[in-house]
């Protein structure tokens, strides 16, 4: 599947750029850039290379990977790592609490 139009819109918005700024930066006409984002047309290989270079990504990533899907997947992975960290910290704290309880019980005896 070709994600080009979806990806250029996503990457442009992620960088806080307008369509007007983009067509100036990559030297593509306003109409062409708008048509790319709408999925009406696609640039030449030279245009693809300029766009990929501007976003500092590979052509594969620009054309074949869902940038928004990657974002969601990365967020899920980050949440899973955070949850794992929290669970491990809770286990560590539980062990420390048990050790404190045992020490307190020993001193009271």
MOMOFEN-V37158 format. One line per field, one symbol per residue. ss: DSSP state (H for helix, E for strand, L for the rest). phi: phi as a letter, one per 30 degrees, with the letter a starting at -180 (. if undefined). burial: I if it has 9 or more other C-alpha atoms within 8 Angstrom, else O. A space follows every 10 residues. Layout:
# MOMOFEN-V37158
ss=???
phi=???
burial=???
This chain:
# MOMOFEN-V37158
ss=LLLHHHHHHH HHHHLLLLHH HHHHHLLLLH HHHHHHHHLL LLLLHHHHHH HHHHHLLLHH HHHHLLHHHH HHHHHHHHHH HHHHHHHHHH HHHHHHHHHH HHHHHHHHL
phi=.ccedddddd dddecicddd dddddchbde ddddddddid bbdddddddd dddddhbdde ddcccddddd dddddddddd dddddddddd dddddddddd ddddddddd
burial=OOIIIIIIII IIIOOOIOIO OIIIOIOIOI OIIIIIIOIO OOIOOOIIII IIIIOOIOIO IIIIIIIOOI OOOOOOOOOO OOOOOOOOOO OOOOOOOOOO OOOOOOOOO
